[in-house]
């Protein structure tokens, strides 16, 4: 925006103005642009960096100044982002003979830190130009690209305030730096082979490396040969170390997984150009633009099928996945490595499992020796760790989304679980009446696959497309810490610090109507990640001289970030705000969709692994009527015990057993007995489904002990987690049944299976039924429960009939999406006074593309406005943004 003082200057009268420019305007070539445009408009004066951004003093006629301002907005540098231009009459009596770039001042800091940017086309061309001074130089950069956040120590952003301070510029670089007409004019990291950082190759065992054995050029080029020979190389990059190897060599990829102790989690790849990627994966136009953007993130792409031969890529790169993360080279060092490489390489974070990336040479050598065969080091210090960002483009066309011929109709709600249907008889009545007829059909054992599960009539393929199809899954390099402009009402909120969550942590600073979200830090339960969190938090508070007026924390009392937030608040006598986890998720979604501070409540659906609830249980499948100030819990997934506590996250069979015992009752010891409960006959799973491999597997477990844990609540906290439901279903069909190596592995696997089914067999649109029930909770209020019992009955019947995993996975996704929509429908019916017309979809489960798109479609068919994430992750990586928003509202009300 541009703000003007009232002026009535004649057009040709010479005037002087002070022009304040705010936004991402330091370290991006802004002052050289100002200089060039001022000279072009024959203006005199000066431009300088200071703590608030860029300050311009100009002298000239008003028409020239107006033209200068207009050109500045239109021709700003590629990495610049202007948030405000404020013009005032210049009061001081100073004479200017020319226009100059003045020395930066270091007053109160209000500027922004620019994200690191991928190599621009001009620097890339110079890197490969034999006549260029930067020929084959791995650290070529200019004001349009290169390191920013990763090297900054203090603001304002000038060379002495970065890790480039120790590299004194040679005469050639100094000349470019001082030349207003040069692209490197005041480019703080600029350097060349004469005066700048350098890279070198070392062997992991400490023995000298004769790079001429592998290359006629240099150590960087030798890396290409070493990768082709099957070696693992630890490469120091822009924001940390990576481990690299040949992505087409299964032997070396498996070796990397084994040594890094990362058995299953997908590995990221890098390829020289789009043409190489397109040999293996599909790329649409939006994905191409993201890959080639200054942010250059990892983009999840859909794998091509090779019907006559196996994929050329190593199978263990992303086992069982349809999508894989690719990125393009984003530094000159990467470009040089790929000069002779026509294959993709694995480029995964240089760390031990669950630890943050190494950024220091000595630390990398200590931790990565034993994994890497060689190290490619350089001597430009990485001040701030910055992981690669991960994004995805939502693609409805890759999943068969079908319209139902009948809209969802209000369903009967019971106060107790309903009898299951005989799904073989579903064809006797229209699909929309399945919920009202559940009690008519008490048995399902002999249901036939051809008609099992309700079917949605197929009319036409949906035309649903998100307003912004780009979903950020990890916000780091290229995006952070670019500020998020807050909607109306947040402009004058005092500074706030939000500490974030325990997993996928980020923290957030609010100031001047903007939210500064840190880069992805990781899981704080790891000691190295916790130390990184404290370092990064201190750095941001110091860089931005942030003096918070309040501290926001997660409600969970044992989170490390929560404990540190309490300490900071107490030490500085600041008010402390404990924010419920799922309320924060919803607030983050509301905020990034531009809802103002005083917005009416929306219905938020927050689905994730777990978060601490206000009742002391773990939530994770929540339907909250929420604004920024408060929320009311209207519905939830049926709470199921997490059998063994945290063990249930990594041993999914525990979730399956807890679900089956909860929804069916009975035990091995009580086999054959029937008990009356709630007006229905309980089914004993071990007698009804004893031939299933699942039940035979479970019978090998210590059932007496497990049943006692369930009965007494011993180390088995109740949780309404949607994430644990996915784990339970995955284990039931044989996916990650015994164990998984990372949270959500089973959920990712069954999504991939469902995608295969929906893409290859779109005519099969069956879904599993769920029930919606009214339950009276403590205090006498009602809470809607999403009851999975009918789903489990249908799923077990499918297992008895030998139905394939992809079919079961697809029916589960379809059924869950429809159940969520039915919950929304019933909530609207129960609370008409709320006038619900907007629904926010948030939480880590909504990283599931099928569920997100299908729920969105169903809600849009109900004429609801659907809010989703595009600026911050739906997972806990966006949680601190919501904490800031809620604290801003609550603190403003309190004050």
Buried (B, 14 or more C-beta within 10 A) or exposed (E): EBEEEEEEBEEEEEBBBBBBBBBBBBBBBBBBBBBBBBBEBEBBBBBBBBBBBBBBBBBBBBEBBBBBBEBBEEEBBEBBBBBBBBBEEBEEEEEBEEBBBBEBEBEEBBBBBBBBBBBBEEBBEBBBEEEBBBBBBBBBBBBBBBBBBBBBBBBBBBBEBBBBBEBEBBEEBEEBBEEBEBBBBBBBBBBBBEBBBBBBBBBBEEEEBEBEEBBEBBBBBBBBBBBBEEBBBBBBBBBBBBBBBBBBBBEBBBBBBEBBEBBBBBBBBBBBBBEBBBEBBEBBEBBBEBBBBBBBBBBBBBBEEEEEEEBEBBEBBBBBBBBBBBBBBBBBBBBBBBBBBEBBBBBBBBBBEBBBBBBBBEBBBEBBBEBBBBBBBBBBBBBBBBBBBBBBBBBBEBBBBBBBEEEBEEBBBBEEBBBBBBBBBBEEBBBBBBBBBBBEBEBBBEBEBEBBBBBBEBEEEBEBEBEBBBBBBBBBBBBBBBBBBBBEBBEEBBBBBBBBBBBBBBBBBBBBBBBBBBBBBBBBBBEBBBEBBBBBBEBBBEBBEBEBBBBBBBBBEEBBBBBBBBEBBEEEEBBBBBBBBBBBBBBBBBBBBEBEBEBEBBBBBBBBBBBBBEEEBBBBBBBBBBBBBBBEBBBBBBBBBBBBBEEBBBBBBBBBBBBBBBBBBBBBEBEEEEEEEEEBEBBBBBBBBEEBEBBEBBEEBEBEEBBEBBEEEBBBBBBBBBBBBBBBBBBBBEBBBEEBBBBBBBBBBBBBBBBBBBBEEBEBBBBBBBBBBBBEEEEEEBBBBBBBBBBBBBBBBBBBEEBBBBBBBBBBBBBBBBBBBBBBBBBBEBBEEBEBEBBBBBBBBBBBBBBBBBBBBBBBBBEBEBBBBBBBBBBBBBBBBBBBBBBBBBBBEEE
